[in-house]
């Protein structure tokens, strides 16, 4: 297969109904050239028939969520509120959905990401970066005249978040019509990850598509918006506070965790993962539950651990790992995230995650039901 044929195929994979004119415009070649490349792909049995049906499309994960530009400030010394603090400020790509999608791509999982950006320089930067790492964002909604989402946070001297402000108004454009135009991407995915920043379309997604959905609750305030239909998700990953909001159960000890886990499973959730910070991860399925506690690790950066954890869990599901192996891998991914100042560790790979957890001693309290 030639390089140009690969480019044509990549566009068809992202949108099987794309026209030859649209392909020609994107690749800046003539329509007749596109026709020749498509003919060659059909002769090679890579695509078939009308609508460019793919012969054997590689399994993939679909992520539906936000794309941000993150601005992070960190003081040199103790953070003083109400004053100007000497320190450092850095700008990076972010967004819960985008971060998860990038981590998955770096872990070697083919990932298609449905998102929205503005037609500004930040939006162009996000799309160019996705292309450079082979994250499929060809179906991104680009809104003219609007600014790409921005997330501003200030860390304290321990590099923990002190305060944050998010400007995500552009997400309102990611509506049901946009989802309908791209529903074949969702329908054909092995798993679909969604985050709670999109309450307007979440209910539509889970009620419309017969795909295992994985939920990242994002925050306790966002969790309130999805409490009523949490049972429709295949897998959920709240932290303790978010789990309390979703279940209505105050979690003060291990017994409370079990009550919350039972609540979610009784609602219909297959896999429940409640993150407990330094106390580990509580997990619950219809057949097994327990807590896995990782060793204490030094933290370089505070952001990105949760997104890496969700990507690690999804990697395990995608590759049919058992639940404990899945959790250990997810913890390994989050360890790599916090060992780097960047939100996403540029060295993230599945082999490095496996090497990271190889010699770690996890405490495991497993209960077979």
N, C-alpha and C positions, 0 to 999 in steps of 0.2 A: 504494500500500500504506500502510495506517495505521500509526501508531507501535505500537499494540497488536498488530497483525498481525505486525509485525517482531519483537516480543518473543516471540510464539508461534512464529514461524518459527525464531528463534534456538535456542529450546529443542528444537524438532524436529530441527534440524540436528545438535545435540549428541547427541540420542538419538532416532532415528526410531521406536523402539518405546515412547516415553513415552506414558502414558495421559492422557486428558483430565482426570482427577481430579488427577494429579500436576502438570499444567500449571496447573490452577486454583489449587492450593495454593501453588505457587511465585509466581504472579503476583497472588495474593490476589484472585481474581475467581471468579465462579460457574462450575460446569462447563458450564452451558447457554451462557454467554457464550463459553467456549472453543470449544464446538461451532459457534457462529456464525462465529467467526474462522477456524476450520479450513475450514468450508464456503466462506467467501469466498476463502481461499487456493486451494482446489481449483478454484473457478470461474475464478480468475485463472491457472490452470495452473501455479502455483508448486509445489504438491505433488500427488501422484497416488496414489490407491488405498490399500489397507491398509498399515499400517506407515509411512504418510506418506512414501512414496518421493519424493525430491526430483527435480523435473524436470531441473534443470541445476545441480547443486551446484558451486560455485566450487572449483577445486583448492586444496588446503591441505597444510600440513606437520603431521605429528603428532610431538609430543615426549613421550617417556616418561622421567620423572626426578623428582628431589627438589626440594622447596621449603623454603627455610630462612629464618630470621631471622639476619642477619649482624651481629655486634658487632665493631667494629674499633677498636683503640687505636693511637695514634701519638704518640711522645714529642716534646716541643718541642726537645730537644737530643739528644746522643748517647745511645742506648739503653743503660742500665746493667742488666745481668742480676742477678737476686737482690735487686732493690731496687724501691721505688716511684718511678715516673718521672712527673713532671708532663707533661701532654700533653692530647690530646683523645680522646674516645670517641664514636663515632657508631653508630647502629643503622639498618640498612637491610634491604630484602628481598633474598634471595639464593637460592642453590641452583644447581648447574650447569644442570640441566634448565630451571628457571624462568628463569634469566638468558638462556639461549639463546632460549627461547620469547618472552620480552619483547623482546629485540633483534630477532627476526624480525618480530614484530608492528609494532615501530616502523619497520622497513624496508619495511613495506607488504605483508608476506606473511601471508596468512590462516593462523592457527596454532591447533591444538587441542592442549592440554596435559593429559596424564594424570599425576596426582600424588596425594600424600597429605598431609594436614595434621591437626593436632589440633583439638578443638572449643574451643580457647582464643582469647584475643584476637589472638594472632599469626596463627593460622589465618584468622580473620575478616579481618584486615588484608590478608593475601595475596590472598584471594578478592575482596575489595572493590577492591583495586588492579587485579587482572586485568580485572574488569568495566569499570573506568574507562578502560582503554586498548584494550578490545575483544579481549583475549586470552581464548580460549575455555577456561575451566576448570570448566564446568558439571558435568563428570563426575568431579571431584575426590573422592577418598575422604576423608571427614571421620570421624576416629576419636574416639569419645567417651572422655573420661577420660585422654587422652594429650596430651603436649606436642608442639607443632610443632618440627621439627628446628631446631637452633641451631648456628651456626658462629661461633666466637670466634677472632680472630687479632690478633696484635700485630706492628705494622710497626716497622722501625728508622728511624733519622733520614733515610735515603735513600728511605723509603716502600716498601722491599722487605719482604716478609713474613719475620719472624724465627721465629715459632712460631704454631701454630694448633691448636685443639681442636674437633672436630666431634661433636655429639650427634645421631645420626641413627637412633636405635632404632626410631622410628615407621615407617621404611621397610620393616620386616619385614611390615607389614600390606598392602603392595603386592604381593600374591601372584598366582598363576596364576588363581585364581577371579576376582579383580578384573579381570585382563586379559581373560578370557573374556567377562565382562559388557560390556566395552567394545571387543570385537574389531572391530566394524564401523568404528570410528574409525581403527583401524590399517589394516584391509584397504583402505579407500578413500582413504588418503593417497597423495600423490605420492612423498614420502620420509618415513621415520620416523627421528627422531634418538633415540638412547639413550645414557645415560652409564653408566660402569662401576661406579657406586654400587649397581647392581641386579643382581648376579651371579646371584641366584636365579631371576630371570625372563628374563634376557638370552638364555640358551640356548633357552628355550622360545619366545621371540619369533622368533628367527632360524630356528628349525626348523619353525615353524608357519605363518608368514605370508610370502606371496610379494610382499614389498615391498622396495625398495632401502633398506637400513638404513645410517645414518651413525653412526659410533661416536666418542664423546669419551671418551678413556681416563682422564681425571681426574687420575690419579697413577700413579707406578710401582708402588706397592703394590697398587692396584686392577687394574692391567694384568695382574698375575700370575694373577688369577682368570679371565681370558678368553683367555689365551694359546692354549689348545687349539682354540678355534673362531674365531680372528680372521679366517680366510679366508672366512667366511660374510657378512662385511660388504661393502657396496658401496663405502663410503668410510670411511677412518680418518684421524684427526688426532692422532697422538701427538707429544710432544716427543722430543728425542733420547734421554733416559733411558728413557722409556716404550717407545720403538721398540726399544731394546736389550733390554728385558725381554720384549717380545712376539716378537722375532725370535731372541734368543739370540746376536746379533752385536754385538760391541763396536764402537762408532762413534767412530773417532778422526780420520777424514779423509774426503775426498770418495769415495774408492773404497769405503770401508766403508758410506757412505750408499747407494751404488749396489747393494751386496750386500744390504743390508736392504730396499731398494725392490724388488729382484728377488724376494726371499724372499716378501714380501707379495703381489706380483702372481702369483707361481707358486702361492700358496695359494688365489687366487681373488679377491683385492681388486681392484676396478676403479680406484679413485683413492686414492693414498697421498700424504698431506701430512705431512711431518715438520718441525715448527717448530724453528728453531735460534736463537731469541732475536735478538740484533743481527745474526747472520749470515744471517738470512732464512728462507726456506722451501724445502725440497727437495720436489719433486713427482715422481710416477712413475705412469704408466698403462701399459697393454700396448703403447702406440705411441710414447710420448714421456716424456722426463724432463729435469729441469733444476733450477736454483736461482734463485730471485728474491730479491734483497736490497733492502730499502727503505732510504731515507736515514735517518740518525740523527734521532730526534725527542725533544723534551723530554718527560719523563714527569711528570705531576701526580699521578696515582693509579696504584698498581701492580696493583690487582685489576680483574678484568672483561675484560682484553684477550683471554684465550683464549676466553671465551664469545662475545665479539663476533666473534672470528675465525671460529668455527664457524658462527655465524649468517650471516656474510658469505659463507662457502663455500657454505652451503646456499642462500642467495639466488641465487648464481651457478648452481648446479645447477638450482634451481627455474625459473630464467629461461633455461636452455639457453645459458649463456655458455661461451666457450672457456676452457680451463683456466688460461691465463695471465691473462685478464681476471678470471676467478673469484678467483684468488689476490690480484691487485692490489686488487680490491674488498674482499676479506676483510681485507687489511692495512689498508686505509683505515678499515674499521669498527673494527679494533683500535686504530688511531691515535686515533680519536675517543674510544674508551674510556679510554685512558691520558691524554688531554688534559683529563679531568674528574675531580674528586675522588670523584664517585659511582661505584659499581660499574657502573651502566648510565648512559650519557650521555642525559639526558632530551631532548636535541636530535637524537638519532640518527634520521636519515632516509636513504633511498637517494639522494636528490638531494644531501644534504650529504656523503655518502660520496664520490659521484662528483666533487663539487667539491673535496674534500680531496685526492684522488689526481690531479686534473687536471694539476697542474704539478710533481708529484713525479718525481724521476729514479730509476727502479729499475734496478738492475744485473741483467741476465738472461743466464744461461748455459744455453741450451737445447740438448738433444741429441735429434735425431729417430732413432728406432730402426728 
